[in-house]
Amino acid sequence: MNFNIDAKVMGEYDVIVCGGGTAGVMAAVSAAKNGAKTLMIERGAIPGGMITTGNAGITKSLVHTHDVKKYKEGVLDMLSKDPGSVQVVGGLTKEFLDRLISTGAGIGTHGQPGSYVFTALYPAVWNLMETLDEAGIDTLYMTNICGTVCENGRVNGVVVFNKSGFGIYNGKVIIDTTGDADVSAFSGAEYVLGAGSGDLKEFENVVLGSMMGFGTMFRVDNVDMEELFEYLTQNSDKFHLHEFGVMDLDNIKKSYRNGEMVVFRFYHGENNSEIMQVYNTPIKNQVILLTGIHRKGTDGLNTEYVSKCIHELHGIVRGKFERIKAEVPGFKNMEMNNIPEIGIRETRHIVGVVKLMAEDIVKNRQWEDSIGRGGHPVDISGVSKELNVNNVQEKWSFGIPYRCLVPENINGLLVAGRCVSASRVASGAIRPTVQCMIMGEAAGAAAAICVKNGTEPRDIDIKVLQAALKAQGAVL
């Protein structure tokens, strides 16, 4: 059945950013600060994506070392002495993270963005909105992208639907930060869904087309952390080191008492059969807990499937909430604050001019077109032993090439966030929020430069882009 849509042109922009999550906000700010008239379109009612509607932390701003002592002394402690020597983040992204911490909306390490920055929900939202307003960005909330305007292999605008009906917004460069590469798919860009054929060698066992499981990070109040620390001190078998935060219990207790960010896991249940991940927030006695759902046939693009998983995941959260409250010291007075949107980790990966592979990340391949760096190890299960987090060198980080943001077969379009051109395993290192923000900042600057110079994103002078990013303070 075919339908005719009556959609009139609602606006003309230099740059249109589709998706107001972490990558989208930084893309919009970067484009605007580089002189582009910019519109950001967001399907929800607030910006921020996973750090607001998903309760996720902002991770990871540092180089990585897997040894606990070396990470503390050589990385975390350096944040109080020479933060720039261990941080992979700079530029507009770093300015925003500093803003969160300085206003009390986020919690850092030695007053700096470290392994994680977790936020108080609405103060984070307000900071995001103020940042967008200060940059002079037009925002359109509660609006879905439902198509694109294309001609001769080029995207010239997007078709939207909201309570006002259907509309068209034309743009000289479009940035897809939808997470699912929706704009790219509407435009005819090639993509891989889940694990592609080229990814199979990076896994010990993987099914072609399979996608990562869903998760959720629920926010709870009235947690007695000191009681929990005492319990874990007396029952050391219950404590589990978080391999990305890399903090032992002594450092966790000291950092927490200093008002700083901590992350760890603990076992619970019969024979330590369950495990729970814990993050603190700027709000006293509030923590965020993580759980997930792992089923065969995961498909984040199938709304009926996702809807069933939402019901199932709420049941999982409720069960864990009740068991932890009954079993684990420190949680007896716990109250539920917020269960966010379901967290979808993986759907489409665009086919870009360059595909970032896991080996490129683990071995820190040097890219001539690097537009930023990441420090988050591969966060995905089932990878080959060579790609394990413990195999990276001390103070490790990796470069992100501009060409993985550029679709191979479509002009007028850039992509930033978890749907860039990367293998499934490589995506496990670049989909965390700091890396998404860094890619967004680069895409925004690139789009503005393309508008100014009348060039396609694939034809940009990379030296000009890198110079613009360095001028903003980015770490390349």
C-alpha positions as CSV (number, residue, x, y, z in Angstrom):
1,M,0.0,0.0,0.0
2,N,1.4,3.4,-0.9
3,F,0.7,6.7,0.8
4,N,1.1,10.3,-0.4
5,I,2.7,12.7,2.1
6,D,2.0,16.4,2.0
7,A,5.1,18.0,3.5
8,K,6.1,21.6,3.0
9,V,9.6,23.1,3.6
10,M,9.8,24.3,7.1
11,G,13.3,25.6,7.2
12,E,16.7,26.0,5.5
13,Y,20.0,25.4,7.3
14,D,23.7,25.0,6.7
15,V,23.9,22.0,9.0
16,I,21.1,19.7,10.3
17,V,22.0,17.3,13.1
18,C,19.6,14.4,13.4
19,G,19.6,13.0,17.0
20,G,20.2,15.0,20.2
21,G,22.2,12.5,22.1
22,T,25.8,12.9,23.2
23,A,27.2,12.8,19.7
24,G,24.4,15.0,18.4
25,V,24.8,17.8,20.9
26,M,28.5,18.1,20.4
27,A,28.0,18.0,16.6
28,A,25.5,20.8,16.7
29,V,27.6,22.9,19.1
30,S,30.8,22.4,17.0
31,A,29.0,23.2,13.7
32,A,27.5,26.4,15.2
33,K,30.8,27.6,16.7
34,N,32.4,27.1,13.3
35,G,29.9,29.5,11.8
36,A,27.1,27.3,10.5
37,K,23.4,28.0,10.9
38,T,22.5,24.8,12.7
39,L,19.3,22.8,13.5
40,M,19.3,19.8,15.9
41,I,16.3,17.4,15.7
42,E,15.6,15.1,18.6
43,R,12.9,12.4,18.9
44,G,12.5,12.9,22.7
45,A,11.7,15.9,24.9
46,I,15.2,16.4,26.3
47,P,18.8,16.3,24.9
48,G,21.6,14.1,26.0
49,G,20.5,10.6,24.9
50,M,22.2,8.0,27.0
51,I,23.5,10.3,29.7
52,T,20.0,11.7,30.4
53,T,17.2,9.4,29.1
54,G,19.5,6.4,29.6
55,N,21.2,7.2,33.0
56,A,24.6,6.3,31.5
57,G,27.9,7.8,32.6
58,I,30.2,9.8,30.4
59,T,33.0,7.4,29.7
60,K,36.0,7.3,29.1
61,S,38.2,10.4,29.2
62,L,41.5,8.7,30.1
63,V,44.2,6.5,28.7
64,H,43.9,3.0,30.0
65,T,46.1,0.8,32.1
66,H,44.8,-2.6,33.3
67,D,47.0,-2.9,36.4
68,V,45.3,-1.4,39.5
69,K,48.3,0.2,41.1
70,K,49.7,1.6,37.9
71,Y,46.3,2.9,36.9
72,K,45.9,4.7,40.2
73,E,49.4,6.2,40.4
74,G,50.1,6.7,36.7
75,V,46.7,7.8,35.5
76,L,44.0,8.6,38.2
77,D,46.4,10.5,40.5
78,M,47.8,12.5,37.5
79,L,44.4,14.2,37.2
80,S,45.4,16.3,40.3
81,K,48.9,17.1,38.8
82,D,48.9,17.1,35.1
83,P,45.4,16.1,33.7
84,G,46.3,16.7,30.1
85,S,49.0,14.1,30.2
86,V,46.5,11.3,30.7
87,Q,43.2,12.6,29.2
88,V,42.2,11.7,25.6
89,V,39.5,14.4,25.6
90,G,39.9,18.1,24.9
91,G,38.1,20.8,22.9
92,L,34.4,21.5,23.2
93,T,33.8,18.1,24.7
94,K,36.2,18.7,27.6
95,E,34.7,22.2,28.1
96,F,31.2,20.6,28.5
97,L,32.5,17.9,30.9
98,D,34.3,20.6,33.0
99,R,31.0,22.5,33.1
100,L,29.1,19.6,34.4
101,I,31.6,19.0,37.2
102,S,32.1,22.6,38.2
103,T,28.3,23.2,38.4
104,G,27.8,20.0,40.5
105,A,25.8,18.4,37.8
106,G,28.5,15.8,37.3
107,I,30.9,14.0,39.6
108,G,34.6,13.6,38.5
109,T,38.0,12.6,39.8
110,H,40.2,15.3,41.4
111,G,37.8,17.8,39.8
112,Q,38.4,16.4,36.3
113,P,36.7,14.1,33.9
114,G,38.2,10.7,34.6
115,S,37.2,7.1,33.9
116,Y,33.6,8.1,34.4
117,V,31.5,11.2,35.0
118,F,28.0,10.4,36.2
119,T,25.4,13.1,36.5
120,A,22.4,14.3,38.4
121,L,19.6,14.0,35.8
122,Y,18.0,17.4,35.5
123,P,21.1,19.5,36.3
124,A,22.7,17.7,33.4
125,V,19.7,18.4,31.1
126,W,19.8,22.1,32.0
127,N,23.5,22.3,31.3
128,L,22.9,20.7,27.9
129,M,20.1,23.0,27.0
130,E,22.1,26.1,28.1
131,T,25.1,24.9,26.0
132,L,22.8,24.6,22.9
133,D,21.2,28.0,23.6
134,E,24.5,29.7,24.1
135,A,25.7,28.4,20.7
136,G,22.7,29.7,19.0
137,I,21.3,26.4,17.8
138,D,17.7,25.9,16.8
139,T,16.3,22.8,18.4
140,L,13.3,20.7,17.4
141,Y,12.1,18.2,20.1
142,M,9.6,15.4,19.9
143,T,10.3,15.0,16.2
144,N,11.0,11.9,14.3
145,I,13.0,11.6,11.1
146,C,10.9,9.6,8.6
147,G,12.7,10.2,5.3
148,T,15.3,12.2,3.4
149,V,15.4,14.4,0.4
150,C,18.0,13.0,-2.0
151,E,19.1,13.7,-5.5
152,N,21.9,12.1,-7.6
153,G,23.3,10.3,-4.6
154,R,23.3,13.4,-2.3
155,V,21.3,14.1,0.8
156,N,19.8,17.6,0.7
157,G,17.3,17.5,3.5
158,V,15.3,15.4,5.9
159,V,11.6,14.7,6.2
160,V,10.2,14.8,9.7
161,F,7.0,14.0,11.5
162,N,5.7,15.6,14.8
163,K,2.5,17.0,16.2
164,S,2.6,19.7,13.5
165,G,2.4,17.0,10.8
166,F,5.0,16.2,8.1
167,G,7.7,18.7,7.2
168,I,10.9,19.1,5.3
169,Y,14.1,20.8,6.5
170,N,16.7,21.4,3.9
171,G,20.4,21.4,4.8
172,K,23.7,21.7,3.0
173,V,25.2,19.0,5.2
174,I,23.3,16.5,7.3
175,I,24.8,14.8,10.3
176,D,23.4,11.4,11.3
177,T,23.7,11.0,15.1
178,T,20.5,8.8,15.4
179,G,22.5,5.9,16.9
180,D,20.8,3.5,14.4
181,A,22.0,5.2,11.2
182,D,18.3,6.0,10.4
183,V,19.2,9.0,8.1
184,S,21.8,7.0,6.4
185,A,19.4,4.1,5.7
186,F,16.7,6.4,4.5
187,S,19.3,7.9,2.1
188,G,20.4,4.6,0.6
189,A,23.8,4.5,2.4
190,E,25.2,1.0,2.6
191,Y,25.3,-0.5,6.1
192,V,26.0,-3.7,8.0
193,L,23.5,-5.0,10.6
194,G,25.1,-6.3,13.7
195,A,28.1,-8.6,13.2
196,G,29.2,-8.6,9.5
197,S,31.1,-11.1,7.6
198,G,34.3,-9.1,8.1
199,D,33.9,-9.3,11.8
200,L,33.9,-13.0,12.3
201,K,37.7,-13.3,12.8
202,E,37.5,-11.0,15.8
203,F,35.2,-13.3,17.7
204,E,35.8,-16.7,19.2
205,N,32.1,-17.5,18.4
206,V,29.6,-15.2,16.8
207,V,26.6,-15.5,14.5
208,L,26.5,-13.4,11.4
209,G,24.0,-10.6,11.8
210,S,23.7,-11.0,15.6
211,M,23.5,-7.9,17.8
212,M,24.5,-7.1,21.3
213,G,22.0,-7.6,24.1
214,F,20.0,-4.7,25.6
215,G,20.6,-3.2,29.0
216,T,19.4,-0.6,31.5
217,M,20.9,1.6,34.1
218,F,18.4,2.2,36.9
219,R,18.8,5.0,39.4
220,V,18.1,4.3,43.1
221,D,18.1,6.4,46.3
222,N,18.8,5.9,50.0
223,V,21.8,3.6,49.6
224,D,24.1,3.5,52.6
225,M,27.5,3.2,50.9
226,E,29.4,3.0,54.1
227,E,27.5,0.0,55.2
228,L,28.1,-1.6,51.8
229,F,31.8,-0.8,52.0
230,E,32.0,-2.4,55.5
231,Y,30.2,-5.5,54.1
232,L,32.6,-5.8,51.1
233,T,35.6,-5.3,53.4
234,Q,34.5,-8.1,55.7
235,N,33.5,-10.3,52.7
236,S,36.2,-9.8,50.1
237,D,34.8,-12.6,47.9
238,K,31.8,-10.4,47.2
239,F,33.9,-7.6,45.7
240,H,34.6,-7.6,42.0
241,L,37.0,-5.2,40.2
242,H,35.5,-3.1,37.4
243,E,38.0,-3.7,34.5
244,F,37.5,-0.2,33.0
245,G,37.3,1.8,36.2
246,V,40.2,-0.2,37.6
247,M,39.7,0.8,41.3
248,D,40.4,-1.5,44.3
249,L,38.2,-1.3,47.3
250,D,40.6,1.0,49.3
251,N,40.7,3.5,46.5
252,I,37.0,3.3,46.1
253,K,36.3,4.1,49.8
254,K,38.8,7.0,49.8
255,S,37.5,8.5,46.6
256,Y,33.9,8.2,47.7
257,R,34.6,9.9,50.9
258,N,36.3,12.7,49.0
259,G,33.2,13.2,46.9
260,E,34.7,11.6,43.8
261,M,33.5,9.2,41.2
262,V,33.7,5.4,42.0
263,V,32.7,2.3,40.0
264,F,32.8,-1.3,41.1
265,R,30.8,-4.6,41.1
266,F,29.7,-6.9,43.8
267,Y,28.4,-10.5,43.9
268,H,25.1,-11.4,45.5
269,G,22.7,-14.3,45.4
270,E,23.3,-18.0,46.3
271,N,26.9,-19.0,45.6
272,N,27.6,-15.5,44.2
273,S,25.4,-16.4,41.3
274,E,24.6,-12.7,40.4
275,I,26.7,-9.6,39.9
276,M,25.8,-6.0,40.1
277,Q,27.6,-2.9,38.8
278,V,27.5,0.3,40.9
279,Y,28.2,3.9,40.1
280,N,27.7,6.9,42.4
281,T,26.2,10.3,41.3
282,P,26.5,13.8,42.6
283,I,23.4,13.2,44.7
284,K,24.0,11.9,48.2
285,N,23.1,8.3,48.8
286,Q,22.1,7.9,45.1
287,V,23.7,5.2,42.9
288,I,23.1,3.8,39.5
289,L,22.9,0.0,39.0
290,L,23.3,-1.8,35.7
291,T,21.6,-4.9,34.4
292,G,20.7,-6.4,31.1
293,I,18.8,-8.9,29.0
294,H,20.5,-11.4,26.7
295,R,18.3,-13.3,24.3
296,K,18.9,-15.0,21.0
297,G,17.7,-13.0,18.0
298,T,18.3,-9.6,19.6
299,D,17.1,-6.9,17.1
300,G,17.0,-3.3,18.1
301,L,15.2,-2.3,14.8
302,N,12.2,-4.6,15.4
303,T,9.8,-2.6,17.5
304,E,7.6,-5.5,18.5
305,Y,10.7,-7.4,19.7
306,V,12.0,-4.3,21.6
307,S,8.6,-3.8,23.2
308,K,8.5,-7.3,24.5
309,C,12.1,-6.9,25.9
310,I,11.0,-3.7,27.7
311,H,8.4,-5.6,29.6
312,E,10.9,-8.4,30.3
313,L,13.6,-6.0,31.3
314,H,11.4,-4.2,33.8
315,G,10.7,-7.6,35.4
316,I,14.4,-8.3,35.6
317,V,15.0,-4.9,37.2
318,R,12.2,-5.4,39.7
319,G,13.5,-8.8,40.7
320,K,17.1,-7.6,41.2
321,F,15.9,-4.5,43.1
322,E,13.9,-6.7,45.5
323,R,16.6,-9.3,46.0
324,I,19.4,-6.8,46.6
325,K,17.2,-4.8,49.0
326,A,16.5,-7.9,51.0
327,E,20.0,-9.5,50.8
328,V,22.8,-6.9,50.6
329,P,23.8,-4.6,53.5
330,G,23.5,-0.9,52.6
331,F,20.4,-1.4,50.4
332,K,17.7,-2.2,52.9
333,N,16.2,1.4,52.7
334,M,16.8,1.6,48.9
335,E,14.0,3.3,46.8
336,M,13.6,3.2,43.1
337,N,14.2,6.6,41.5
338,N,14.1,6.0,37.8
339,I,14.2,3.2,35.2
340,P,15.2,4.8,31.9
341,E,14.7,3.8,28.3
342,I,16.0,0.4,27.3
343,G,19.6,0.7,26.2
344,I,20.2,-0.5,22.7
345,R,23.9,-1.1,22.1
346,E,24.1,-2.1,18.5
347,T,22.1,-2.1,15.2
348,R,23.4,-0.6,12.0
349,H,27.1,0.1,11.2
350,I,27.4,2.3,8.1
351,V,29.8,1.2,5.3
352,G,32.3,4.1,5.3
353,V,35.3,5.1,3.3
354,V,37.3,3.4,6.0
355,K,36.2,0.7,8.4
356,L,37.7,0.8,11.8
357,M,38.7,-2.7,13.0
358,A,39.5,-4.0,16.4
359,E,43.1,-4.6,15.6
360,D,43.4,-0.9,14.6
361,I,42.2,0.0,18.1
362,V,44.1,-2.5,20.2
363,K,47.4,-1.8,18.4
364,N,46.8,2.0,18.3
365,R,47.1,2.3,14.5
366,Q,48.2,5.8,13.5
367,W,45.8,7.6,11.2
368,E,46.8,10.5,9.0
369,D,43.2,11.7,9.2
370,S,42.8,11.3,13.0
371,I,40.1,13.5,14.4
372,G,40.2,12.4,18.0
373,R,41.2,9.7,20.4
374,G,39.6,7.1,22.6
375,G,40.7,5.3,25.7
376,H,37.9,2.8,26.3
377,P,38.9,-0.8,25.9
378,V,36.7,-3.1,23.9
379,D,33.4,-3.6,25.9
380,I,31.9,-6.7,24.3
381,S,32.0,-10.3,25.3
382,G,33.3,-13.2,23.3
383,V,36.2,-11.4,21.6
384,S,39.3,-13.3,20.7
385,K,42.1,-13.5,23.3
386,E,44.3,-11.1,21.3
387,L,41.7,-8.3,21.7
388,N,41.3,-8.7,25.5
389,V,41.5,-5.6,27.6
390,N,44.5,-7.0,29.4
391,N,46.6,-7.1,26.3
392,V,46.8,-3.4,25.7
393,Q,49.9,-1.5,26.7
394,E,50.2,0.9,29.7
395,K,48.6,4.3,29.1
396,W,47.0,3.0,26.0
397,S,44.7,5.0,23.7
398,F,43.7,4.8,20.1
399,G,43.0,7.1,17.1
400,I,39.7,7.6,15.4
401,P,39.9,8.3,11.6
402,Y,37.7,10.9,10.0
403,R,36.9,8.6,7.1
404,C,34.9,6.2,9.3
405,L,32.4,9.1,9.7
406,V,31.9,9.4,5.9
407,P,29.5,7.0,4.1
408,E,31.1,5.4,1.1
409,N,28.3,5.9,-1.4
410,I,26.4,9.0,-0.3
411,N,27.3,12.7,-0.4
412,G,26.2,15.5,1.8
413,L,26.2,13.2,4.9
414,L,28.3,12.6,7.9
415,V,27.8,10.1,10.7
416,A,28.8,10.2,14.4
417,G,28.2,8.0,17.3
418,R,27.8,4.2,17.6
419,C,26.7,3.7,14.0
420,V,30.0,4.8,12.3
421,S,31.9,2.5,10.0
422,A,33.5,0.0,12.4
423,S,33.5,-3.7,13.1
424,R,31.3,-4.9,15.8
425,V,34.3,-5.4,18.2
426,A,35.7,-2.0,17.3
427,S,32.3,-0.5,18.1
428,G,32.7,-1.9,21.6
429,A,35.4,0.7,22.1
430,I,34.0,3.7,20.3
431,R,30.3,3.6,21.3
432,P,31.0,4.8,24.9
433,T,29.8,8.3,25.4
434,V,33.1,10.3,25.5
435,Q,34.1,8.8,22.1
436,C,30.7,9.6,20.7
437,M,31.1,13.2,21.8
438,I,34.5,13.4,20.3
439,M,33.2,12.1,17.0
440,G,30.3,14.5,17.1
441,E,32.6,17.5,17.7
442,A,34.6,16.5,14.7
443,A,31.6,15.9,12.4
444,G,30.2,19.3,13.4
445,A,33.4,21.1,12.6
446,A,33.7,19.2,9.3
447,A,30.2,20.0,8.2
448,A,30.7,23.7,8.8
449,I,33.9,23.7,6.9
450,C,32.3,21.9,4.0
451,V,29.5,24.4,3.9
452,K,31.9,27.3,4.0
453,N,34.1,25.9,1.2
454,G,31.4,24.3,-0.9
455,T,32.9,20.8,-0.7
456,E,31.5,17.4,0.0
457,P,32.5,15.7,3.3
458,R,34.6,13.1,1.5
459,D,36.6,15.8,-0.2
460,I,37.4,17.9,2.8
461,D,41.0,19.1,3.3
462,I,41.8,17.0,6.4
463,K,44.6,19.4,7.4
464,V,42.0,22.2,7.6
465,L,39.7,20.1,9.7
466,Q,42.5,19.0,12.0
467,A,43.6,22.6,12.4
468,A,40.0,23.7,13.4
469,L,39.8,20.9,15.9
470,K,43.2,21.7,17.4
471,A,42.1,25.4,17.7
472,Q,39.1,24.1,19.7
473,G,41.6,22.2,22.0
474,A,40.8,18.7,20.7
475,V,43.3,15.9,21.3
476,L,44.2,14.3,18.0
